Amino acid sequence: MLVFDVELAWGFMESVKIDEWRLRAVGRIREVLDSVLRLLQDYEIPATWALLGHLFLDKCERKERPHSEIPRPSYAWFEGDWFKYDPCTDIERDPLWYGKDIVEKILDFSSDSVAEQEIACHSFSHPVFGDPGCSKEFARAEIDKCLAIMKGYETRPRTFVFPLGSVGHVRLLKERGFTAFFSGISQLVKGSSLGRLAPSAFHRYVSSGIELLSNNSLLSPPVSVPEMVLPGLWAIPGSMCFNKKRNVPLKFVVLRAKRGIERAIREKACFYMYTHLHNFGVDSGSLLHSFENILRYVDEKRQVGELQVTNVQELVRSLEH
């Protein structure tokens, strides 16, 4: 299963400072999107697209403060207003913060694709739901704002993808009609008391260290079986993130993905790979070539009947019948 997080610069909201090199990668999303879509079409790969609510906008305005209708979190590690990075302008002046054109291209692709493409909710502004500073009121407002915007596009997501893989306020998802949520990896950290109290930077450093060790040692990624955490609500854990990793050759990333697929076949379990569109903004040619290598392998295994390829909701439907 393949999940794309689509978030532009909002994906770095939790940072103390949004680095220029990150923004350069985000700035190339519009260049590489067509190539990514073409590969999915060529190999008939279904995917889940986790769209951030603010990207549906082509402009927003500052009144008393940005998006004053949304309560603010009280993260101990974040200084100032949560929306302090929001330029409150428009897509022409600040295309890294507005993505209506990207959203519409993905929605059009979803309508025309041979393989079923699923549109999922990724919140409105990419907050850290699992942090103690994320109140229920803030979480609810983030979800409701995103759903209201998506309704205007005649889109009703049933899958929620937690930003940074930080799970929190799961009962709200059930109340809002979601049937599945994707949580990312780092289950070891998130399951501990330290992980629940630590800021998002802790999750990122620890998971990055584990990921670096796993990639260089070519350990097989984890595979799993979805778990029903509430009646009708399934938790979908991740297996690996596809991106260019520092000090790790891309061929190792591809090899680990193939090993994860082989393990899923062998153990009759699920392999979930996720990525971000901005991941393709760094060394795009090599990333796209490696990505195609994985898709080709997936297609080969599917053709001989060893592998079933689905998006999240296709999987949920199969689990419920």
TIKE-653213 format. One record per residue: x, y, z of N, C-alpha, C in turn. Coordinates in nm, 3 decimals. Each point is the difference from the previous one (the first is absolute). Layout:
X_Y_Z_X_Y_Z_X_Y_Z
...
END
This chain:
0.084_-0.119_0.000_-0.084_0.119_0.000_0.088_0.124_0.000
-0.045_0.103_-0.070_0.079_0.122_-0.017_-0.080_0.121_0.046
0.061_0.080_0.086_-0.064_0.121_0.052_0.088_0.121_-0.032
-0.061_0.103_-0.061_0.070_0.126_-0.028_-0.050_0.107_0.096
0.091_0.063_0.075_-0.035_0.119_0.077_0.022_0.122_-0.089
-0.105_0.081_-0.015_0.007_0.119_-0.085_-0.024_0.120_0.090
0.106_0.077_0.027_-0.011_0.102_0.105_0.078_0.128_-0.029
0.085_0.002_-0.103_0.084_0.117_-0.031_0.077_0.044_0.125
0.017_0.130_0.018_0.082_0.050_0.112_-0.064_-0.025_0.135
-0.130_-0.029_0.003_-0.068_-0.026_0.125_0.055_-0.124_0.071
0.066_-0.085_-0.075_0.057_-0.120_0.060_0.112_0.026_0.097
0.047_0.125_0.006_0.110_0.035_0.090_-0.044_0.101_0.105
-0.129_0.006_0.027_-0.053_0.097_0.096_0.058_-0.017_0.140
0.035_-0.123_0.036_0.048_-0.023_0.136_0.144_0.042_0.019
0.066_0.041_-0.109_0.141_0.038_0.008_0.018_0.133_0.071
0.112_0.014_0.068_0.034_0.129_0.061_0.022_0.103_-0.111
0.063_-0.046_-0.107_0.021_0.083_-0.116_-0.011_-0.087_-0.124
-0.072_0.047_-0.101_-0.016_-0.078_-0.122_0.121_0.027_-0.089
0.085_-0.098_-0.019_0.125_0.016_-0.073_-0.024_0.021_-0.150
0.092_0.077_-0.060_-0.012_0.030_-0.142_0.011_-0.125_-0.086
0.085_-0.095_0.040_0.015_-0.120_-0.083_-0.127_-0.083_-0.001
-0.075_0.004_0.109_-0.129_-0.069_0.001_-0.096_0.069_-0.097
0.000_0.131_0.002_-0.091_0.074_-0.087_0.036_-0.017_-0.148
0.128_-0.018_-0.029_0.039_-0.024_-0.140_-0.059_-0.132_-0.049
0.001_-0.102_0.084_-0.059_-0.128_-0.037_-0.151_0.015_-0.020
-0.065_0.073_0.090_-0.144_0.024_-0.012_-0.031_0.075_-0.130
0.087_0.092_-0.036_-0.020_0.081_-0.120_0.003_-0.079_-0.129
0.051_-0.121_0.003_0.010_-0.082_-0.121_-0.117_-0.097_-0.015
-0.093_0.002_0.093_-0.112_-0.094_-0.005_-0.076_0.012_-0.131
-0.028_0.121_-0.042_-0.077_0.019_-0.122_0.074_-0.053_-0.123
0.132_-0.005_0.006_0.078_-0.052_-0.112_-0.005_-0.152_-0.007
-0.003_-0.067_0.114_0.012_-0.145_0.002_-0.134_-0.072_0.007
-0.107_0.072_0.032_-0.129_-0.066_0.020_-0.045_-0.078_-0.122
0.013_0.059_-0.118_-0.043_-0.070_-0.122_0.075_-0.132_-0.018
0.128_0.000_0.032_0.080_-0.122_-0.014_-0.046_-0.107_0.098
-0.031_0.040_0.122_-0.050_-0.095_0.100_-0.133_-0.059_-0.046
-0.091_0.085_-0.045_-0.131_-0.048_-0.046_0.014_-0.093_-0.120
0.093_0.032_-0.089_0.020_-0.083_-0.119_0.046_-0.141_0.040
0.088_-0.008_0.098_0.048_-0.131_0.044_-0.114_-0.082_0.063
-0.084_0.064_0.079_-0.114_-0.070_0.060_-0.095_-0.050_-0.108
-0.018_0.082_-0.103_-0.089_-0.040_-0.110_0.062_-0.113_-0.081
0.128_0.009_-0.029_0.067_-0.103_-0.082_-0.006_-0.137_0.066
0.017_-0.003_0.133_0.003_-0.128_0.070_-0.133_-0.032_0.069
-0.101_0.085_-0.021_-0.134_-0.020_0.054_0.005_-0.025_0.151
0.061_0.095_0.070_0.018_-0.011_0.145_-0.103_0.086_0.073
-0.085_-0.060_0.083_-0.090_0.080_0.084_0.079_0.067_0.111
-0.047_0.113_0.046_0.070_0.072_0.106_-0.101_0.076_0.086
0.045_0.035_0.119_-0.077_0.086_0.090_0.069_0.135_0.005
-0.074_0.106_-0.031_0.056_0.136_-0.005_-0.048_0.077_0.123
0.091_0.027_0.092_-0.033_0.072_0.122_0.017_0.149_-0.025
-0.111_0.069_-0.024_0.003_0.141_-0.039_-0.022_0.090_0.122
0.085_0.099_0.014_-0.014_0.097_0.108_-0.106_0.104_-0.037
-0.084_0.034_0.096_-0.113_0.088_-0.028_0.038_0.136_-0.056
0.106_0.062_0.054_0.037_0.134_-0.045_0.042_0.002_-0.147
0.041_-0.113_-0.053_0.043_-0.004_-0.140_-0.116_0.017_-0.097
-0.122_-0.023_0.047_-0.116_0.019_-0.087_-0.026_0.148_-0.027
0.063_0.087_0.079_-0.020_0.144_-0.014_0.097_0.058_-0.102
-0.044_0.105_-0.068_0.093_0.075_-0.086_0.032_0.136_0.060
-0.063_0.029_0.116_0.031_0.123_0.073_-0.065_-0.008_0.137
0.050_0.080_0.093_-0.065_0.018_0.129_0.039_0.137_0.052
-0.078_0.052_0.096_0.021_0.136_0.048_0.028_0.002_0.150
0.072_0.101_0.043_0.025_0.022_0.141_-0.101_0.103_0.052
-0.081_-0.042_0.096_-0.093_0.093_0.063_0.061_0.040_0.135
-0.058_-0.046_0.108_0.065_0.024_0.130_0.131_-0.078_0.006
-0.005_-0.122_-0.048_0.116_-0.087_-0.012_-0.035_-0.107_-0.103
0.097_-0.071_-0.053_-0.030_-0.099_-0.104_-0.095_-0.108_0.051
-0.103_-0.028_-0.078_-0.094_-0.107_0.031_-0.045_0.006_0.146
-0.054_0.115_0.035_-0.038_0.026_0.140_-0.110_-0.093_0.050
-0.071_-0.068_-0.092_-0.106_-0.091_0.041_0.054_-0.131_0.059
0.130_-0.024_-0.016_0.061_-0.125_0.049_0.070_0.026_0.133
-0.033_-0.076_0.105_0.074_0.012_0.127_0.148_-0.031_-0.022
0.084_0.044_0.092_0.143_-0.023_-0.012_0.045_-0.112_0.093
0.104_-0.075_-0.041_0.059_-0.098_0.090_0.091_0.070_0.101
0.044_-0.074_0.099_0.094_0.057_0.099_0.121_-0.091_0.010
0.070_-0.016_-0.111_0.118_-0.085_-0.002_0.114_0.066_0.078
0.062_-0.075_0.089_0.109_0.054_0.081_0.122_0.034_-0.084
0.014_-0.062_-0.115_0.119_0.016_-0.085_-0.020_0.100_-0.113
-0.120_0.058_-0.012_-0.028_0.091_-0.112_-0.027_0.140_0.053
0.076_0.097_-0.045_-0.015_0.138_0.047_-0.086_0.081_-0.097
-0.084_0.084_0.056_-0.081_0.089_-0.082_-0.128_-0.066_-0.048
-0.073_0.071_-0.084_-0.128_-0.048_-0.051_0.022_-0.118_-0.095
-0.087_-0.101_0.008_0.014_-0.119_-0.083_0.001_0.034_-0.149
-0.074_0.102_-0.041_-0.008_0.038_-0.142_0.096_0.113_-0.036
0.107_0.015_0.077_0.091_0.112_-0.024_0.069_-0.007_-0.136
0.013_-0.121_-0.058_0.065_-0.012_-0.130_-0.097_0.024_-0.118
-0.130_-0.005_0.028_-0.098_0.019_-0.107_0.014_0.140_-0.058
0.031_0.014_-0.129_0.022_0.133_-0.056_-0.128_0.081_-0.016
-0.118_-0.069_0.002_-0.129_0.070_-0.016_-0.001_0.084_-0.127
0.047_-0.059_-0.109_0.001_0.070_-0.129_-0.076_-0.085_-0.102
0.068_-0.041_-0.107_-0.066_-0.082_-0.102_0.102_-0.089_-0.070
-0.049_-0.084_-0.088_0.084_-0.100_-0.065_0.103_0.061_-0.093
-0.031_0.115_-0.057_0.097_0.065_-0.089_0.121_0.051_0.077
-0.024_0.058_0.116_0.111_0.057_0.077_0.071_-0.103_0.086
-0.072_-0.098_0.050_0.060_-0.099_0.091_-0.046_-0.140_-0.038
0.048_-0.054_-0.112_-0.047_-0.130_-0.049_0.040_-0.118_0.088
0.091_0.021_0.097_0.039_-0.111_0.088_-0.101_-0.022_0.112
-0.096_0.091_0.014_-0.097_-0.011_0.108_-0.143_-0.022_-0.049
-0.021_0.010_-0.130_-0.132_-0.022_-0.060_0.016_-0.100_-0.113
-0.093_-0.093_-0.010_0.020_-0.106_-0.100_-0.125_-0.040_-0.075
-0.088_0.096_-0.026_-0.125_-0.034_-0.068_0.026_-0.068_-0.134
0.100_0.045_-0.073_0.030_-0.060_-0.130_0.048_-0.144_0.015
0.079_-0.026_0.104_0.048_-0.136_0.026_-0.115_-0.091_0.040
-0.085_0.049_0.089_-0.115_-0.077_0.045_-0.089_-0.037_-0.119
-0.029_0.097_-0.085_-0.089_-0.025_-0.113_0.061_-0.100_-0.098
0.131_0.005_-0.018_0.066_-0.096_-0.088_-0.012_-0.141_0.057
0.018_-0.014_0.131_-0.012_-0.131_0.063_-0.145_-0.050_-0.005
-0.096_0.088_0.023_-0.141_-0.039_-0.007_-0.037_-0.043_-0.141
0.049_0.072_-0.101_-0.027_-0.038_-0.139_0.062_-0.136_-0.031
0.122_-0.021_0.048_0.067_-0.128_-0.021_-0.079_-0.112_0.068
-0.050_0.027_0.119_-0.077_-0.098_0.074_-0.125_-0.041_-0.076
-0.063_0.097_-0.067_-0.123_-0.028_-0.075_0.027_-0.084_-0.124
0.116_0.020_-0.063_0.030_-0.065_-0.127_0.084_-0.126_0.012
0.060_-0.023_0.116_0.096_-0.109_0.015_-0.065_-0.137_-0.013
0.070_-0.092_-0.065_-0.046_-0.138_-0.011_0.001_-0.065_0.139
0.107_0.022_0.074_0.010_-0.051_0.138_-0.067_0.100_0.095
-0.072_-0.051_0.098_-0.075_0.087_0.090_0.092_0.085_0.085
-0.019_0.131_-0.008_0.075_0.095_0.081_-0.091_0.053_0.110
0.049_-0.004_0.122_-0.080_0.043_0.114_0.048_0.137_0.050
-0.095_0.086_0.033_0.032_0.131_0.058_-0.022_-0.007_0.151
0.105_0.027_0.075_-0.006_-0.007_0.147_0.020_0.139_0.060
-0.034_0.012_0.127_0.015_0.126_0.074_0.132_-0.001_0.078
0.073_0.110_-0.009_0.129_0.013_0.069_-0.001_0.117_0.097
-0.120_0.038_0.047_-0.022_0.116_0.088_0.000_0.129_-0.083
-0.020_0.113_0.067_-0.002_0.129_-0.069_0.137_0.063_-0.007
0.078_-0.006_0.110_0.127_0.074_0.004_0.119_-0.082_0.049
-0.014_-0.134_0.008_0.110_-0.089_0.037_0.043_0.013_0.146
-0.092_-0.004_0.095_0.039_0.003_0.142_0.044_-0.138_0.048
0.054_-0.004_0.122_0.045_-0.125_0.061_-0.111_-0.047_0.094
-0.083_-0.090_-0.047_-0.119_-0.041_0.075_0.035_-0.074_0.129
0.109_-0.074_0.002_0.033_-0.080_0.116_0.070_0.074_0.112
0.031_0.127_-0.021_0.067_0.080_0.103_-0.102_0.047_0.104
0.040_0.004_0.129_-0.093_0.046_0.105_-0.054_0.140_-0.025
0.071_0.082_-0.077_-0.046_0.136_-0.027_-0.109_0.010_-0.104
-0.035_-0.113_-0.060_-0.108_-0.001_-0.099_-0.130_-0.034_0.071
-0.083_0.101_0.025_-0.125_-0.021_0.071_-0.103_-0.066_-0.093
-0.103_-0.054_0.062_-0.108_-0.061_-0.078_-0.068_0.105_-0.087
-0.013_0.122_0.052_-0.066_0.107_-0.076_0.081_0.037_-0.123
0.131_0.007_0.015_0.088_0.032_-0.113_-0.005_-0.113_-0.103
0.010_-0.123_0.047_-0.003_-0.115_-0.091_-0.132_-0.005_-0.077
-0.109_0.022_0.069_-0.131_-0.001_-0.066_-0.010_0.110_-0.105
0.048_0.118_0.035_-0.005_0.112_-0.095_0.084_-0.028_-0.124
0.117_-0.061_0.018_0.086_-0.035_-0.112_-0.068_-0.099_-0.094
-0.061_-0.102_0.058_-0.067_-0.101_-0.081_-0.122_0.059_-0.070
-0.082_0.074_0.075_-0.122_0.055_-0.057_0.028_0.102_-0.110
0.104_0.081_0.019_0.036_0.099_-0.102_0.040_-0.070_-0.130
0.078_-0.105_0.012_0.044_-0.074_-0.118_-0.120_-0.066_-0.069
-0.086_-0.063_0.077_-0.117_-0.066_-0.059_-0.092_0.099_-0.069
-0.018_0.118_0.059_-0.087_0.101_-0.060_0.055_0.047_-0.135
0.131_0.019_-0.006_0.062_0.044_-0.126_-0.012_-0.110_-0.106
0.026_-0.124_0.040_-0.004_-0.111_-0.095_-0.143_-0.026_-0.050
-0.098_0.029_0.084_-0.139_-0.017_-0.040_-0.032_0.089_-0.120
0.061_0.118_-0.004_-0.019_0.090_-0.113_0.052_-0.057_-0.131
0.085_-0.099_0.010_0.054_-0.070_-0.118_-0.069_-0.135_-0.019
-0.114_-0.019_0.068_-0.076_-0.124_-0.006_0.087_-0.120_0.036
0.083_0.021_0.102_0.091_-0.104_0.047_-0.027_-0.028_0.147
-0.024_-0.127_0.032_-0.024_-0.038_0.140_0.098_-0.110_0.038
0.113_0.037_0.063_0.100_-0.100_0.036_-0.046_-0.091_0.112
0.045_-0.126_-0.005_-0.028_-0.096_0.106_0.128_-0.045_0.071
0.114_0.044_-0.053_0.129_-0.032_0.062_0.064_0.128_0.050
0.055_-0.006_0.121_0.072_0.115_0.056_0.147_-0.038_0.014
0.087_0.087_-0.046_0.144_-0.022_0.011_0.056_0.100_0.100
0.049_-0.050_0.114_0.049_0.088_0.105_0.131_0.066_-0.041
0.010_0.133_0.008_0.127_0.068_-0.027_0.111_-0.052_0.091
0.116_-0.025_-0.057_0.117_-0.050_0.071_-0.024_-0.138_0.063
-0.109_-0.064_-0.039_-0.030_-0.130_0.059_-0.034_0.006_0.147
-0.038_0.118_0.051_-0.027_0.019_0.142_-0.150_-0.016_0.026
-0.037_-0.111_0.058_-0.141_-0.037_0.016_-0.060_0.064_0.126
-0.118_0.056_-0.015_-0.069_0.059_0.114_-0.145_0.028_-0.034
-0.087_0.002_0.102_-0.142_0.032_-0.016_-0.067_-0.093_-0.101
0.026_-0.127_0.014_-0.052_-0.099_-0.095_-0.153_-0.004_0.002
-0.061_0.022_0.115_-0.147_-0.006_0.007_-0.065_0.107_-0.087
0.070_0.111_-0.019_-0.053_0.104_-0.090_-0.014_-0.054_-0.142
0.094_-0.083_-0.040_-0.007_-0.057_-0.135_-0.125_-0.086_-0.015
-0.026_-0.080_0.101_-0.120_-0.083_-0.002_-0.125_0.087_-0.007
-0.003_0.108_0.079_-0.115_0.090_0.001_-0.022_0.067_-0.135
0.108_0.023_-0.073_-0.010_0.070_-0.129_-0.010_-0.097_-0.118
-0.020_-0.126_0.027_-0.029_-0.094_-0.106_0.119_-0.062_-0.070
0.119_0.017_0.056_0.116_-0.065_-0.059_-0.002_-0.149_0.035
0.052_-0.082_-0.090_0.003_-0.143_0.024_0.142_-0.054_0.013
0.100_0.084_-0.025_0.140_-0.044_0.011_0.089_0.121_0.025
0.113_-0.024_0.065_0.101_0.105_0.011_0.137_-0.062_-0.020
0.085_0.076_-0.067_0.137_-0.040_-0.027_0.090_0.077_0.096
0.086_-0.072_0.070_0.073_0.063_0.109_0.149_0.015_-0.023
0.053_-0.051_-0.111_0.144_0.006_-0.018_0.068_-0.113_0.076
0.132_0.012_0.022_0.077_-0.109_0.062_0.019_0.031_0.149
0.122_-0.001_0.050_0.037_0.038_0.137_-0.094_-0.051_0.107
-0.054_-0.120_-0.017_-0.093_-0.052_0.101_0.068_-0.020_0.135
0.130_-0.033_-0.002_0.073_-0.021_0.125_0.002_0.126_0.084
0.028_0.113_-0.064_0.006_0.128_0.071_-0.138_0.044_0.045
-0.099_-0.009_-0.091_-0.132_0.051_0.033_-0.070_-0.082_0.105
0.040_-0.124_0.016_-0.064_-0.084_0.100_0.055_0.020_0.139
0.108_0.075_0.015_0.062_0.017_0.131_-0.049_0.127_0.067
0.013_0.006_0.132_-0.039_0.122_0.072_0.088_0.116_-0.039
0.128_-0.027_-0.027_0.090_0.107_-0.041_-0.043_0.056_-0.133
-0.039_-0.087_-0.092_-0.043_0.045_-0.131_-0.124_0.086_0.008
-0.092_-0.032_0.092_-0.123_0.079_0.009_0.025_0.139_0.055
0.108_0.014_0.077_0.027_0.130_0.062_0.102_0.083_-0.077
0.071_-0.062_-0.091_0.108_0.069_-0.069_-0.052_0.085_-0.114
0.071_0.107_-0.036_-0.038_0.081_-0.114_0.022_-0.075_-0.130
-0.054_0.053_-0.108_0.009_-0.068_-0.129_0.144_-0.019_-0.044
0.089_0.090_0.040_0.140_-0.013_-0.040_0.059_-0.131_0.051
-0.043_-0.041_0.119_0.049_-0.127_0.055_-0.040_-0.115_-0.091
-0.127_-0.003_-0.040_-0.047_-0.105_-0.090_0.084_-0.002_-0.127
0.023_0.119_-0.053_0.070_0.008_-0.128_0.144_-0.048_0.012
0.071_0.043_0.107_0.141_-0.041_0.016_0.012_-0.150_0.026
-0.086_-0.052_0.088_0.009_-0.142_0.032_-0.037_-0.085_-0.121
-0.111_0.033_-0.065_-0.042_-0.079_-0.116_0.101_0.012_-0.113
0.062_0.118_-0.015_0.102_0.017_-0.104_0.122_-0.086_0.029
0.038_-0.008_0.130_0.114_-0.083_0.037_-0.027_-0.147_-0.024
-0.122_-0.045_0.037_-0.037_-0.139_-0.024_-0.004_-0.029_-0.149
-0.054_0.096_-0.075_-0.012_-0.018_-0.145_0.138_-0.007_-0.066
0.093_0.087_0.044_0.134_-0.001_-0.057_0.068_-0.134_0.026
-0.012_-0.050_0.123_0.059_-0.130_0.032_-0.063_-0.111_-0.082
-0.132_0.004_-0.014_-0.070_-0.104_-0.074_0.037_-0.001_-0.147
0.013_0.118_-0.059_0.032_0.008_-0.142_0.142_-0.046_-0.028
0.094_0.042_0.082_0.139_-0.038_-0.024_0.025_-0.148_0.029
-0.079_-0.058_0.089_0.016_-0.142_0.029_-0.090_-0.086_-0.088
-0.081_0.068_-0.084_-0.091_-0.068_-0.092_-0.099_-0.092_0.072
-0.040_0.041_0.120_-0.102_-0.076_0.071_-0.134_0.010_-0.074
-0.074_-0.106_0.003_-0.131_0.002_-0.063_-0.093_0.093_0.077
-0.075_0.085_-0.069_-0.097_0.086_0.071_-0.107_-0.083_0.067
-0.065_0.055_0.103_-0.108_-0.074_0.065_-0.121_-0.016_-0.091
-0.070_-0.109_0.015_-0.129_-0.020_-0.065_-0.101_-0.027_0.111
-0.127_0.014_-0.030_-0.098_-0.011_0.109_-0.137_-0.035_-0.055
-0.092_-0.018_0.091_-0.141_-0.021_-0.033_-0.078_0.113_0.066
-0.091_0.065_-0.072_-0.078_0.110_0.059_-0.074_-0.045_0.125
-0.017_0.095_0.092_-0.067_-0.029_0.127_-0.122_0.090_0.015
-0.114_-0.060_0.038_-0.120_0.079_0.027_0.011_0.056_0.142
0.018_0.132_0.013_0.020_0.061_0.131_-0.130_0.047_0.062
-0.098_0.029_-0.082_-0.136_0.030_0.042_-0.093_-0.068_-0.100
-0.123_-0.028_0.036_-0.089_-0.064_-0.096_-0.005_0.077_-0.133
0.042_-0.064_-0.106_-0.003_0.062_-0.131_0.115_0.093_-0.030
0.100_0.008_0.088_0.115_0.088_-0.023_0.129_-0.081_0.008
0.073_-0.002_-0.112_0.121_-0.083_-0.012_0.126_0.085_0.007
0.099_-0.050_0.073_0.132_0.064_0.006_0.091_-0.066_-0.102
0.064_0.083_-0.083_0.089_-0.049_-0.105_0.143_0.048_0.030
0.086_-0.084_0.052_0.139_0.041_0.028_0.084_-0.001_-0.127
0.104_0.083_-0.003_0.086_0.009_-0.117_0.112_-0.102_0.004
0.063_-0.020_-0.116_0.115_-0.090_-0.011_0.129_0.077_-0.025
-0.002_0.093_-0.095_0.120_0.078_-0.028_-0.037_0.125_-0.078
0.087_0.099_0.011_-0.016_0.124_-0.076_0.094_-0.003_-0.120
-0.053_0.031_-0.117_0.085_0.008_-0.118_0.048_0.143_-0.017
0.130_0.019_0.014_0.060_0.132_-0.023_0.151_-0.016_-0.017
0.065_0.109_-0.030_0.146_0.000_-0.010_0.055_0.019_0.141
0.071_-0.099_0.049_0.048_0.002_0.137_0.149_0.033_0.003
0.036_0.088_0.092_0.139_0.042_0.011_0.090_-0.120_0.032
0.108_-0.011_-0.075_0.101_-0.106_0.020_-0.052_-0.141_-0.029
-0.111_-0.009_-0.071_-0.054_-0.131_-0.039_-0.019_-0.002_-0.151
0.066_-0.090_-0.073_-0.019_-0.008_-0.146_-0.145_-0.034_-0.033
-0.052_0.060_-0.108_-0.137_-0.026_-0.039_-0.025_-0.147_-0.031
0.103_-0.069_-0.048_-0.019_-0.142_-0.031_-0.031_-0.079_0.127
0.050_0.048_0.115_-0.033_-0.066_0.127_-0.148_0.022_0.034
-0.049_0.122_-0.026_-0.141_0.031_0.026_-0.090_-0.091_-0.084
0.036_-0.014_-0.127_-0.077_-0.086_-0.090_0.006_-0.145_0.047
0.117_-0.045_0.038_0.016_-0.138_0.044_-0.082_-0.027_0.125
-0.001_0.095_0.094_-0.080_-0.019_0.122_-0.148_-0.007_-0.033
-0.045_0.082_-0.094_-0.141_-0.005_-0.040_-0.034_-0.137_-0.057
0.087_-0.052_-0.084_-0.025_-0.132_-0.058_0.000_-0.108_0.108
0.088_0.014_0.098_0.003_-0.097_0.109_-0.128_0.008_0.083
-0.051_0.122_0.017_-0.126_0.016_0.072_-0.115_-0.066_-0.074
-0.002_0.015_-0.132_-0.104_-0.062_-0.082_0.010_-0.152_0.008
0.122_-0.051_-0.009_0.020_-0.145_0.011_-0.044_-0.052_0.137
0.029_0.077_0.103_-0.039_-0.041_0.135_-0.152_-0.002_0.013
-0.067_0.101_-0.057_-0.146_0.004_0.005_-0.060_-0.121_-0.070
0.056_-0.038_-0.113_-0.047_-0.118_-0.072_0.022_-0.125_0.084
0.117_-0.009_0.057_0.038_-0.120_0.077_-0.085_-0.015_0.126
-0.028_0.113_0.068_-0.072_-0.005_0.127_-0.149_0.026_-0.015
-0.044_0.017_-0.127_-0.141_0.030_-0.027_-0.046_0.122_0.080
0.081_0.102_-0.006_-0.027_0.125_0.073_0.000_0.116_-0.099
0.001_0.122_0.054_-0.011_0.119_-0.084_0.128_0.084_0.008
0.042_0.050_-0.114_0.115_0.089_-0.009_-0.052_0.137_-0.044
0.026_0.101_0.083_-0.050_0.135_-0.027_0.117_0.095_-0.019
0.016_0.051_-0.119_0.105_0.098_-0.026_-0.067_0.138_-0.015
0.057_0.098_0.066_-0.053_0.135_-0.015_0.112_0.094_-0.041
-0.040_0.113_-0.055_0.097_0.099_-0.045_-0.068_0.136_-0.003
0.077_0.102_-0.031_-0.053_0.136_-0.015_0.036_0.048_-0.140
-0.084_0.080_-0.059_0.033_0.051_-0.133_0.130_0.079_0.002
0.027_0.071_0.112_0.123_0.079_0.003_0.124_-0.088_0.008
-0.016_-0.129_0.034_0.116_-0.090_0.000_0.059_-0.014_-0.141
-0.085_0.017_-0.101_0.047_-0.011_-0.139_0.065_0.130_-0.049
0.002_0.102_0.086_0.059_0.127_-0.039_0.151_0.004_0.017
0.058_-0.103_0.060_0.145_-0.009_0.019_0.052_-0.112_-0.089
0.090_0.033_-0.093_0.055_-0.101_-0.091_-0.115_-0.074_-0.070
-0.086_0.076_-0.065_-0.125_-0.053_-0.054_0.020_-0.117_-0.095
0.098_0.011_-0.090_0.022_-0.106_-0.098_0.029_-0.134_0.065
0.089_-0.001_0.097_0.035_-0.123_0.069_-0.116_-0.053_0.083
-0.073_0.090_0.066_-0.114_-0.042_0.082_-0.108_-0.063_-0.086
-0.031_0.063_-0.114_-0.104_-0.054_-0.087_0.041_-0.135_-0.058
0.128_-0.014_-0.035_0.051_-0.127_-0.052_-0.012_-0.110_0.106
0.036_0.032_0.124_-0.008_-0.098_0.108_-0.145_-0.033_0.033
-0.085_0.100_-0.003_-0.143_-0.020_0.025_-0.059_-0.093_-0.106
0.036_0.022_-0.124_-0.049_-0.087_-0.107_0.051_-0.144_0.018
0.122_-0.013_0.046_0.055_-0.133_0.026_-0.088_-0.077_0.099
-0.046_0.069_0.105_-0.086_-0.064_0.099_-0.137_-0.033_-0.060
-0.058_0.096_-0.075_-0.131_-0.024_-0.060_0.005_-0.116_-0.099
0.107_-0.009_-0.074_0.015_-0.111_-0.095_0.003_-0.133_0.073
0.070_-0.004_0.112_0.008_-0.122_0.079_-0.137_-0.037_0.057
-0.073_0.101_0.048_-0.136_-0.023_0.049_-0.087_-0.059_-0.110
0.009_0.057_-0.119_-0.081_-0.049_-0.111_0.036_-0.143_-0.038
0.127_-0.032_0.003_0.045_-0.137_-0.032_-0.060_-0.100_0.098
0.005_0.033_0.128_-0.055_-0.090_0.101_-0.152_-0.011_-0.012
-0.063_0.110_-0.036_-0.146_-0.004_-0.018_-0.038_-0.085_-0.120
0.077_0.012_-0.108_-0.030_-0.074_-0.123_0.004_-0.150_0.019
0.085_-0.048_0.089_0.010_-0.145_0.022_-0.090_-0.045_0.116
-0.083_0.092_0.051_-0.097_-0.036_0.101_0.052_-0.010_0.142
0.119_0.053_0.024_0.057_-0.008_0.134_-0.036_0.119_0.088
-0.046_0.108_-0.061_-0.018_0.125_0.073_-0.130_0.067_-0.041
-0.073_0.050_0.099_-0.118_0.082_-0.025_0.036_0.144_0.033
-0.031_0.092_-0.090_0.037_0.141_0.018_-0.128_0.081_0.018
-0.012_0.072_0.111_-0.122_0.075_0.031_0.035_0.136_0.057
-0.100_0.087_0.006_0.012_0.120_0.084_-0.063_-0.033_0.135
-0.003_0.095_0.092_-0.047_-0.028_0.136_-0.146_-0.045_0.001
-0.087_0.073_-0.070_-0.141_-0.033_0.007_-0.033_-0.131_-0.071
0.073_-0.033_-0.104_-0.018_-0.132_-0.061_0.032_-0.109_0.101
0.105_0.021_0.077_0.039_-0.096_0.102_-0.107_-0.011_0.107
-0.052_0.114_0.045_-0.103_0.000_0.104_-0.124_-0.076_-0.048
-0.038_0.022_-0.124_-0.117_-0.071_-0.053_0.021_-0.151_0.002
0.122_-0.041_-0.032_0.030_-0.144_0.000_-0.002_-0.056_0.142
0.039_0.081_0.097_0.003_-0.047_0.139_-0.140_-0.012_0.058
-0.090_0.081_-0.050_-0.135_0.003_0.056_-0.093_-0.102_-0.064
0.047_-0.069_-0.102_-0.084_-0.100_-0.068_0.061_-0.139_0.010
END
